[in-house]
């Protein structure tokens, strides 16, 4: 089976909708938004991948349709649900190109929640059913958006602590502070590519090479954005047993006498490794290297472990007090924390460093599952809903406004209330706002047409995406203290 057979990439119930839409329906217009969640804004990213991978050009063929017919007949056990003629019409009239228009906010843009991020509508009245048929696939854009958002929020946190504790000029290194360790923890290679590239919207530290490859292939760049360094793992550091650990450490330094090299050091006793092996036996070699040794703990309570490690390293290697009054190790020594790292842990770790007068520039991070896997569509409450339709060419406003019962039996308005009408996104006085299409005609719509009738209209480069993300990092509407919502 061709995994990209678009005809089979929808929830099964959607194949009945061509019959279930009210007779005379000829237009369905829907929009995507984040209805809230952990963060008060999201970084829009990943739509271009889905368009290029699944929708651009000939989206399906006669062979795809022939393959789908017996499968869907078996799915439903009846002949009156899936109607092959609906897809045959697109093949015959458009050669398999989709009569759909998609508008979206420029990729990389950070937009407060409860605002329209993209709209989709059919351009052929006979294909009204196609708009929301594509929901199942396009909704998956929640994943790269959410990864890019988590990554961006961490960058904001790091920027805050760097501005408070790091040496002047150290901020230039922030792009390499958070490193993507998530390849082994994701559900698929496609997830690794999408999530890995989403992280690269904000940072450049990454061991997920396929993220850089995806960005190259789908975002018109020749640059490999993800950068990494040579580093050990426990299979290396335990090869000679506990008594041979020092010999392994010597071999690591000898193997890379210059540049950055990272070494996991908790195979037996992280504090002994820092105090005796790194801090005494190998101290001279470390200090004479033209490069940086990055010591990695990989177990224990992150805060308590890191504070003890820094106490040892400051004692053994010395430190300076930077221009903001915080301790900084010699440039030949740094620490990386890659265990137990998530958004909340990062805030707590760097706050603990600050309280102990330790500069943020001493520490870099590795983040795996919490960056690429421990998230879902409800992290930012994504939804794609119909807001406008035409029945016999007459426009109708479409909107859901449910009430719901809380745990105490009270009836309240649901957060799932949707928007109505044809929408546009405007920016006024530095803030985004979703309005109806006819409102504020003097203000340009931030949504741009990116896809129409099988063709890509706007093709973003990864450089543009990163620039868009960077432009909103210090925007006044994204206050660092108010941008976080706690969830339980």
C-alpha positions as CSV (number, residue, x, y, z in Angstrom):
1,X,0.0,0.0,0.0
2,X,1.2,3.5,-0.8
3,X,1.5,5.2,2.6
4,X,0.7,8.5,0.9
5,X,-2.6,7.4,-0.6
6,X,-4.5,10.6,0.4
7,X,-7.8,8.9,-0.2
8,X,-7.2,6.7,2.9
9,X,-5.8,9.5,5.1
10,X,-9.0,10.5,6.9
11,X,-11.0,9.3,9.9
12,X,-13.4,6.6,8.6
13,X,-16.6,8.5,9.6
14,X,-15.7,11.3,7.2
15,X,-16.5,9.2,4.1
16,X,-20.2,9.5,4.9
17,X,-20.2,13.3,5.0
18,X,-20.8,13.9,1.3
19,X,-24.3,12.5,2.1
20,X,-24.7,14.1,5.5
21,X,-24.1,17.7,4.7
22,X,-27.5,19.4,4.1
23,X,-28.7,19.2,0.5
24,X,-27.6,22.1,-1.5
25,X,-24.3,22.7,0.4
26,X,-21.7,23.9,-2.0
27,X,-19.1,25.6,0.2
28,X,-17.5,24.6,3.5
29,X,-15.0,27.0,5.1
30,X,-13.1,26.0,8.2
31,X,-10.3,27.4,10.4
32,X,-7.6,26.1,12.8
33,X,-6.9,27.6,16.2
34,X,-5.3,26.8,19.5
35,X,-8.1,27.3,22.0
36,X,-5.8,27.7,25.0
37,X,-3.5,25.3,26.8
38,X,-0.2,25.4,28.7
39,X,1.1,28.5,26.9
40,X,-0.8,31.7,25.9
41,X,0.7,31.7,22.4
42,X,1.8,29.3,19.8
43,X,4.5,29.3,17.1
44,X,3.0,28.4,13.8
45,X,5.1,25.9,11.9
46,X,4.9,22.7,9.8
47,X,2.0,23.3,7.4
48,X,4.3,23.6,4.5
49,X,5.6,20.1,5.1
50,X,2.1,18.6,5.0
51,X,1.2,20.6,1.9
52,X,4.4,19.5,0.1
53,X,4.3,15.9,1.4
54,X,0.6,15.2,0.8
55,X,-1.3,17.9,-1.1
56,X,0.9,19.6,-3.7
57,X,0.4,18.7,-7.3
58,X,-1.3,15.4,-8.1
59,X,-2.5,14.5,-4.7
60,X,-3.9,11.1,-5.7
61,X,-4.1,8.9,-8.8
62,X,-6.4,6.4,-10.4
63,X,-4.3,3.7,-8.8
64,X,-4.9,5.2,-5.4
65,X,-8.6,5.3,-6.0
66,X,-8.7,1.7,-7.2
67,X,-6.7,0.6,-4.1
68,X,-9.0,2.5,-1.8
69,X,-12.4,1.1,-3.1
70,X,-12.1,-2.4,-1.7
71,X,-10.5,-1.3,1.5
72,X,-13.2,1.2,2.3
73,X,-15.9,-1.3,1.3
74,X,-14.5,-3.7,3.8
75,X,-14.2,-0.9,6.5
76,X,-17.9,-0.2,6.3
77,X,-19.3,-3.5,5.2
78,X,-21.7,-1.8,2.9
79,X,-21.7,0.0,-0.5
80,X,-23.6,3.2,0.3
81,X,-20.9,5.0,2.4
82,X,-17.8,5.6,0.3
83,X,-18.7,7.1,-3.0
84,X,-15.7,6.7,-5.5
85,X,-17.4,9.1,-7.9
86,X,-16.5,12.0,-5.6
87,X,-12.8,11.3,-6.1
88,X,-13.2,10.3,-9.7
89,X,-14.6,13.8,-10.3
90,X,-11.4,15.4,-9.1
91,X,-9.3,12.9,-11.2
92,X,-11.3,13.6,-14.3
93,X,-11.6,17.4,-13.9
94,X,-8.4,18.3,-12.1
95,X,-6.1,15.3,-12.8
96,X,-6.0,14.6,-9.0
97,X,-5.1,18.2,-8.0
98,X,-7.2,19.4,-5.0
99,X,-9.7,22.2,-5.6
100,X,-8.9,23.7,-2.2
101,X,-7.6,27.1,-1.0
102,X,-5.6,27.3,2.2
103,X,-4.6,30.6,3.9
104,X,-2.3,30.7,6.9
105,X,-0.2,33.0,9.1
106,X,3.5,33.1,8.0
107,X,5.3,30.2,9.4
108,X,7.4,31.0,12.5
109,X,5.0,33.6,13.6
110,X,4.0,33.5,17.3
111,X,0.3,34.1,17.7
112,X,-1.7,34.4,21.0
113,X,-4.2,31.5,21.5
114,X,-7.8,31.8,20.4
115,X,-6.8,33.3,17.1
116,X,-7.2,31.9,13.6
117,X,-4.0,30.3,12.3
118,X,-5.2,28.9,9.0
119,X,-8.3,28.7,6.9
120,X,-9.3,26.1,4.3
121,X,-12.2,26.1,1.8
122,X,-13.2,24.3,-1.4
123,X,-12.9,26.2,-4.7
124,X,-15.2,23.9,-6.6
125,X,-18.8,23.8,-5.3
126,X,-19.0,20.0,-6.1
127,X,-16.2,19.4,-3.7
128,X,-17.7,21.0,-0.6
129,X,-17.1,17.7,1.3
130,X,-13.3,17.9,0.7
131,X,-12.6,20.8,3.1
132,X,-13.2,18.9,6.3
133,X,-12.2,15.5,4.7
134,X,-8.7,17.0,5.0
135,X,-9.1,17.8,8.7
136,X,-7.6,14.5,9.9
137,X,-4.4,15.1,8.0
138,X,-4.0,18.9,8.4
139,X,-4.9,18.7,12.1
140,X,-1.5,16.9,12.6
141,X,0.1,20.3,12.2
142,X,-0.6,20.6,16.0
143,X,2.5,18.5,16.5
144,X,5.2,20.7,15.0
145,X,3.4,23.8,16.2
146,X,3.5,22.5,19.8
147,X,7.1,21.5,19.6
148,X,8.1,24.9,18.2
149,X,6.1,26.5,21.0
150,X,7.7,24.5,23.8
151,X,11.1,25.2,22.3
152,X,10.3,28.9,22.0
153,X,9.0,29.2,25.6
154,X,12.2,27.6,26.8
155,X,14.2,30.1,24.8
156,X,12.3,32.9,26.5
157,X,13.2,31.4,29.9
158,X,16.8,31.0,29.0
159,X,16.9,34.6,27.6
160,X,15.5,35.8,30.9
161,X,18.1,34.0,33.1
162,X,21.0,35.0,30.7
163,X,20.0,38.6,31.0
164,X,20.0,38.4,34.7
165,X,23.1,36.2,35.4
166,X,25.3,35.7,32.4
167,X,28.3,37.7,31.2
168,X,27.7,40.5,28.7
169,X,27.8,38.9,25.2
170,X,27.1,35.4,26.4
171,X,23.5,35.6,25.0
172,X,25.0,34.9,21.6
173,X,25.4,31.3,22.7
174,X,21.8,30.7,23.7
175,X,21.0,29.0,20.4
176,X,23.2,26.1,21.5
177,X,21.9,25.8,25.1
178,X,18.9,23.5,24.5
179,X,19.9,20.4,22.5
180,X,17.4,18.0,21.0
181,X,18.0,14.5,22.3
182,X,14.6,13.2,21.2
183,X,15.1,10.9,18.2
184,X,15.0,7.6,20.2
185,X,11.9,8.7,22.1
186,X,9.5,9.6,19.4
187,X,6.9,7.4,17.8
188,X,8.2,7.6,14.2
189,X,10.9,8.8,11.9
190,X,8.4,11.4,10.5
191,X,7.8,12.7,14.0
192,X,11.5,13.0,14.5
193,X,11.8,15.0,11.3
194,X,8.9,17.3,12.1
195,X,9.6,17.8,15.7
196,X,13.3,18.0,15.2
197,X,12.9,20.7,12.6
198,X,10.4,22.6,14.8
199,X,13.0,22.8,17.5
200,X,15.5,24.2,15.0
201,X,13.1,27.2,14.4
202,X,14.4,28.5,17.8
203,X,17.7,26.7,18.5
204,X,20.6,25.0,16.6
205,X,21.7,22.4,19.1
206,X,20.4,19.0,18.0
207,X,21.4,15.3,17.7
208,X,18.2,14.7,15.6
209,X,19.8,15.0,12.1
210,X,16.6,14.2,10.3
211,X,15.2,17.5,11.6
212,X,17.8,19.4,9.6
213,X,17.2,17.1,6.6
214,X,13.5,17.8,6.7
215,X,14.1,21.6,6.9
216,X,16.3,21.4,3.9
217,X,13.8,19.3,1.8
218,X,10.6,21.2,2.6
219,X,11.8,24.7,3.5
220,X,14.2,25.7,0.7
221,X,17.4,25.9,2.6
222,X,20.9,24.5,1.9
223,X,21.9,25.0,5.5
224,X,22.1,22.2,8.0
225,X,20.8,24.0,11.1
226,X,21.2,21.3,13.7
227,X,24.7,21.2,15.2
228,X,26.2,18.6,17.6
229,X,29.5,17.6,19.2
230,X,31.4,14.4,19.9
231,X,30.1,12.8,23.1
232,X,30.3,9.5,25.0
233,X,27.6,7.2,26.2
234,X,27.6,4.7,29.0
235,X,28.7,1.8,26.7
236,X,31.9,3.7,26.2
237,X,32.5,4.8,29.8
238,X,31.8,1.5,31.4
239,X,33.9,-0.6,29.0
240,X,36.8,-1.1,31.4
241,X,34.6,-1.2,34.6
242,X,34.8,1.1,37.5
243,X,38.5,0.8,38.0
244,X,39.1,1.6,34.3
245,X,36.9,4.8,34.3
246,X,39.9,7.1,34.6
247,X,41.6,5.4,31.6
248,X,38.4,5.9,29.6
249,X,38.3,9.6,30.5
250,X,41.9,10.0,29.4
251,X,41.1,8.2,26.2
252,X,38.2,10.6,25.6
253,X,40.5,13.7,26.0
254,X,43.2,12.1,23.8
255,X,40.7,11.2,21.1
256,X,39.6,14.9,20.8
257,X,42.5,17.0,21.9
258,X,40.8,20.1,20.6
259,X,37.3,21.4,20.4
260,X,34.2,20.5,22.4
261,X,33.8,16.9,23.7
262,X,31.1,15.8,26.1
263,X,31.5,12.9,28.5
264,X,28.9,11.2,30.6
265,X,30.4,10.9,34.1
266,X,27.8,9.2,36.4
267,X,28.5,5.6,35.5
268,X,29.6,5.0,39.0
269,X,30.0,8.1,41.1
270,X,29.6,11.5,39.5
271,X,31.0,13.4,42.4
272,X,34.2,11.3,42.5
273,X,34.5,11.7,38.8
274,X,34.3,15.5,39.1
275,X,36.5,15.8,42.2
276,X,39.2,13.2,41.5
277,X,39.4,12.3,37.8
278,X,38.4,15.6,36.1
279,X,39.4,17.9,38.9
280,X,42.7,16.4,39.8
281,X,44.1,13.7,37.6
282,X,43.1,15.3,34.3
283,X,42.9,18.9,35.4
284,X,46.2,20.0,33.7
285,X,45.2,18.3,30.4
286,X,41.7,19.9,30.5
287,X,43.1,23.4,31.2
288,X,45.7,23.1,28.4
289,X,43.2,22.0,25.8
290,X,42.1,24.3,23.1
291,X,38.5,23.4,23.6
292,X,35.8,22.6,26.1
293,X,35.1,19.5,28.2
294,X,31.4,19.2,28.9
295,X,30.7,17.0,31.9
296,X,27.4,15.2,31.9
297,X,25.5,13.9,34.9
298,X,22.7,11.5,34.0
299,X,21.0,10.5,37.2
300,X,19.8,11.8,40.5
301,X,17.8,14.9,41.4
302,X,18.9,17.5,38.8
303,X,19.0,20.5,41.1
304,X,20.8,19.0,44.0
305,X,23.2,17.1,41.7
306,X,24.1,20.1,39.7
307,X,24.6,22.3,42.7
308,X,27.0,19.8,44.2
309,X,28.8,19.3,40.9
310,X,29.3,23.1,40.5
311,X,30.6,23.4,44.1
312,X,33.2,20.7,43.2
313,X,34.1,22.2,39.9
314,X,34.4,25.7,41.2
315,X,36.8,24.4,44.0
316,X,38.9,22.4,41.6
317,X,39.0,24.6,38.5
318,X,38.4,28.0,40.0
319,X,36.0,30.7,38.7
320,X,35.5,34.3,37.9
321,X,32.8,36.6,39.0
322,X,31.2,38.1,35.9
323,X,29.9,41.6,35.4
324,X,26.6,40.7,36.8
325,X,28.1,39.2,40.0
326,X,27.7,35.5,39.2
327,X,30.3,32.6,39.2
328,X,31.6,31.4,35.8
329,X,33.8,28.3,35.3
330,X,37.0,28.6,33.2
331,X,36.0,28.4,29.5
332,X,37.6,24.9,29.3
333,X,34.8,23.3,31.5
334,X,31.1,23.3,31.2
335,X,28.2,21.0,32.4
336,X,25.3,19.5,30.4
337,X,22.1,18.3,32.1
338,X,20.2,15.8,29.9
339,X,18.2,13.8,32.5
340,X,14.8,14.8,33.7
341,X,14.7,17.9,31.6
342,X,11.4,19.5,30.7
343,X,10.0,23.0,30.6
344,X,9.2,23.3,34.3
345,X,12.4,21.6,35.3
346,X,14.4,24.1,33.3
347,X,12.9,27.1,35.1
348,X,13.6,25.5,38.4
349,X,17.1,24.5,37.6
350,X,18.1,28.0,36.4
351,X,16.4,29.6,39.3
352,X,18.4,27.4,41.7
353,X,21.6,28.4,39.9
354,X,20.7,32.1,40.2
355,X,19.9,31.8,43.9
356,X,23.3,30.2,44.3
357,X,25.1,32.9,42.4
358,X,25.9,30.6,39.5
359,X,25.8,32.1,36.0
360,X,23.4,30.4,33.5
361,X,26.3,30.3,31.0
362,X,27.9,27.4,32.9
363,X,25.1,24.9,31.9
364,X,23.7,23.6,28.7
365,X,20.8,21.2,28.3
366,X,19.7,18.1,26.5
367,X,15.9,17.4,26.1
368,X,14.4,14.3,24.6
369,X,10.9,13.0,25.3
370,X,9.6,16.2,26.9
371,X,10.5,18.1,23.8
372,X,9.3,15.8,21.0
373,X,7.0,13.2,22.6
374,X,5.4,14.2,25.9
375,X,2.8,16.4,24.3
376,X,-0.5,16.0,22.5
377,X,-3.1,17.9,20.7
378,X,-4.6,19.1,24.0
379,X,-1.4,20.6,25.2
380,X,-2.6,23.7,23.2
381,X,-6.2,22.5,22.7
382,X,-6.1,22.6,18.9
383,X,-9.3,22.4,16.8
384,X,-10.3,22.7,13.2
385,X,-13.9,23.9,12.9
386,X,-16.3,25.0,10.2
387,X,-17.2,28.7,10.6
388,X,-18.9,29.4,7.3
389,X,-20.8,27.6,4.5
390,X,-22.9,28.2,1.5
391,X,-26.1,26.3,0.8
392,X,-27.5,26.9,-2.7
393,X,-25.0,29.7,-3.0
394,X,-26.4,31.5,0.1
395,X,-23.8,32.2,2.8
396,X,-24.5,31.0,6.4
397,X,-22.6,31.6,9.6
398,X,-21.6,28.3,11.2
399,X,-20.7,28.1,14.9
400,X,-20.9,25.8,17.8
401,X,-21.5,27.2,21.3
402,X,-21.9,24.3,23.7
403,X,-22.7,24.5,27.4
404,X,-21.1,22.0,29.7
405,X,-21.5,20.6,33.2
406,X,-18.6,20.9,35.6
407,X,-17.7,18.6,38.4
408,X,-20.0,20.5,40.7
409,X,-23.0,20.2,38.4
410,X,-22.9,23.8,37.2
411,X,-23.8,24.6,33.6
412,X,-21.2,26.9,32.0
413,X,-20.2,28.0,28.5
414,X,-17.6,25.6,27.1
415,X,-14.1,26.7,26.0
416,X,-15.0,24.7,22.8
417,X,-17.1,27.6,21.5
418,X,-16.1,28.2,18.0
419,X,-15.8,31.2,15.8
420,X,-18.4,32.1,13.1
421,X,-18.0,33.6,9.6
422,X,-15.2,34.1,7.2
423,X,-12.2,35.2,9.2
424,X,-9.0,37.2,9.0
425,X,-6.2,37.9,11.4
426,X,-5.1,41.5,11.9
427,X,-2.3,43.1,13.8
428,X,-3.2,46.4,15.4
429,X,-1.0,48.3,17.9
430,X,1.3,45.3,18.1
431,X,-1.3,42.7,19.0
432,X,-3.0,40.0,16.9
433,X,-6.8,39.9,16.7
434,X,-9.2,37.6,14.8
435,X,-12.0,39.4,13.1
436,X,-14.6,38.8,10.4
437,X,-13.3,39.1,6.8
438,X,-15.3,42.3,6.1
439,X,-14.2,44.1,9.3
440,X,-11.3,46.5,9.4
441,X,-10.9,46.7,5.6
442,X,-8.0,49.2,6.0
443,X,-5.9,46.6,7.9
444,X,-4.1,43.9,5.9
445,X,-5.0,40.3,6.6
446,X,-2.0,38.5,8.2
447,X,-3.2,35.3,6.7
448,X,-1.7,34.7,3.2
449,X,-2.8,32.2,0.6
450,X,-0.2,29.4,0.7
451,X,-2.0,26.7,-1.4
452,X,-4.7,26.9,-4.1
453,X,-5.9,24.2,-6.6
454,X,-3.0,21.9,-6.2
455,X,-0.3,24.6,-6.3
456,X,1.9,26.2,-3.6
457,X,1.4,29.9,-3.7
458,X,3.7,30.9,-0.9
459,X,6.9,28.9,-0.3
460,X,8.7,29.8,2.9
461,X,12.4,29.3,3.4
462,X,13.6,28.1,6.8
463,X,15.5,31.3,7.1
464,X,12.2,33.2,6.9
465,X,10.6,30.9,9.4
466,X,13.5,31.4,11.9
467,X,13.4,35.2,11.3
468,X,9.7,35.3,11.9
469,X,10.1,33.4,15.2
470,X,12.9,35.6,16.3
471,X,11.0,38.8,15.5
472,X,8.4,38.0,18.1
473,X,10.7,36.8,20.9
474,X,10.7,40.2,22.6
475,X,7.3,41.5,21.3
476,X,5.4,43.4,24.0
477,X,2.4,41.2,23.8
478,X,4.4,38.2,25.1
479,X,5.3,39.1,28.6
480,X,7.5,36.4,30.1
481,X,5.7,36.3,33.4
482,X,2.2,36.3,32.1
483,X,2.7,34.0,29.2
484,X,2.5,30.8,31.2
485,X,-0.7,29.1,32.3
486,X,-0.5,26.3,34.7
487,X,-2.5,23.2,33.9
488,X,-3.5,20.4,36.2
